[in-house]
Amino acid sequence: MGSVLIATIALTSAASLVLAQSTRTRIREPLPLEIAVSVHGHHARSSINFSPDGAWIAHTVETDETVPGGPRMEARVTRLADSESIRLGGEHSSSWAGVWSPDGKLVAFYSDEGGEAGLWIWDAGARRAERLGSVVVLSHFGFEMPRWNPDGNAILVKILPTGQSIAAANERDDLVPGAAPSRFPDAGPDAPSVWVRRVDASNESIDSPDVGPPSERRPPTGPLSVFEGDLAVVRLNGEVTRLVERKAIWDWAFSPDGRHVAYTVEKGSEPASEQANFDLIVHEVATGRTRVVGTNARLRYGIEWSWSPDNRHVAWFPAGRSAFAAAAAGEPGRLMVASIADGNVTEIGEADVPSLVPGQGYLRPLWDPAGERVYGVGDGDLWEVSLSTGSLRRLTDIPGWRIGVVVAGPHDETAWTTDEGRTLWVIARTESGGESGIFAVDRISGASRASLTERKLYSGILNVDANSETGELAFVSTDQEHLEDIWTFDTRTGASSQRSRINPGLQRYELGSARLIEWQNRDGEPLAGSLLLPPGYREGERLPLVVWVYGGVHGSRYARRGSDSVNRFGLVGYPPFNMHVLATRGYAIFFPNAPIRVGSPIKDVMESVMTGVDAVIDQGYADSGRLALMGQSYGAYNVLGIVTRTHRFKAAVITAAVTHPDLFAAYVGGVHRPGYYEQGQGHMGGSMWEFPERYRENSPLFAFDRIDTPLLIGQGEHDGDLVPSEAIFVALERLRKPVEYRLYGGEGHVISKRPNVIDFWERRLEFLAEHLTLEIDEDGAVVLPAETP
């Protein structure tokens, strides 16, 4: 997760905002790396926010520049009428989290202009920004937004504790790289910072001649100290009142009447679990009295709660790893409702009701205007909770679709409605994953109707807003022809419109097209995956195939049968994963479904990947003699497991290998807690003492001697303790296997600095061409044989 520094940030350049001009002719040639690494996106954890009159939208853009902790952010406001976009912060600063005031005259946002993260105000009339007071704000995640009070004369923010320096705050932050001396060579702003070790085909170990690996590291601090700060009210005259001091606060909000403030404080994780516990606390502004209304509440990010519109209650959905596991085991979905008056908590739940926190666990309870009913999403259906009767009912299910978002403003406690409160609006996605849609739902009968369906990917919970003045919904949308931008849907006319244009450069190039590949595994279970093909692909061409692996993820959600326009896979995430770099050079890229079960992740990933690859070959797309694997993070672990069990792949590339290839070592000494393996992504289902054979069978290290696939490792210097990635290299070096280890200075879990991204892409392309024995033309594209088998 990206962290926003509160120290001085020096930037080499600033992106200027240029509106893209539409063009009917696109260039068909290899996508230049300089263009591929320049893609901007909307920050998924920062809200988009209509101005009260519906004329403007505040939003946060991730630029292609990097700062310690992730991409440099730009807070912007975009006018819907003409797509005019205004950057709120300075040209060389990071800014983020813009929120309109209730009267629509001001935007509160964060910026590090001047060397420290402060609270700023942009005046819409004067089109001028000024810092408000001298507080230093703390922000780790995009959802830590400034919150206006109902009167619009004060803002609630988390700030640096009294007496603590910026340097001390940065030093304690284990999400930010430490200040230990680095042995990387000094590199200019346009040069990569990389240390290389490799064992080449002659089995000779080769080290970079000038530098050695960084060795001294700052030990990580406790997980809760990272988030400690003071919660404060900052008035428009700069006056600061600290309400809470030195707490691990994750979320906060004024009550609708402004008399109270509620906030969540993380207490820590349950033993052998990734389940976080929070206290939900209410503070009376006038008197300073506080009451804990939720003790040890199971939440994921501490944001799955809301005020009732009548100010009498706060409610939350139990969320997080253990909450999901409990729901899967048959424990009913629940809503917890706490009384502000006496702190009593009422639990509302029924058998056969699923967890009411879908996806990433961001969804909060949304109320009706009277504060009598609450809406949530469970297992893709819309549910209604009645406080008066204590009952839950499935309000609607949409056949073939899974609801993910109930439309509401980013800080609203009530669900957004039209038709005088009769109609709710939801965003859903087909079960196959190929289409997204906006649906109107009758709040009384539950009847639903599709208002807009498209072969696109719509944004998640935090990137949706609505405006009652105009009747429009705003959401972030993307597909093959349209990169990530804000679109609106007019509920009155049914018209949709693109409102922002943040990637003019990439739109000049013809990109690849996606297809859905379907097959069955050896047990006859249906599987599917996305296949990205080069522009102008001719049926029957057999291409070198790169397989992207990530166990537990369904790659087919990025494509749809017969569609050449839906392709989120090719553009997903950060520049290192822009698979159009490969597609436009003549590769096919395959992302298969890879469902996994408890106790057998490597076996299950192997089964899904290999039967999927066979299907791509059988359907005539791939050259069976030119196969390669790629994987990031958990996907890197999956790749290692696969190459210990098959020799069919001629090359493999892994990045961010933070899972140790020996699960025993990872369980007791790795960066992950035991809960990661017992309950989480590790999929062991218990401790290593309970299931020692599971841990051994799923530890690729014990089978490294079977590997003959050349391996390229890309790793960020500050991505964990580097023990897993270095263990992989050392073990393969000892076995004299062909392996190359590229360690990038100043990088975290995702290699993101422009020179480093370009360097690693260049090396990946060389590595693939070499080991897949490909001929490359002067433009960098694959030359196919005149006749393919």
Disulfide bonds with the S-S distance in Angstrom:
none
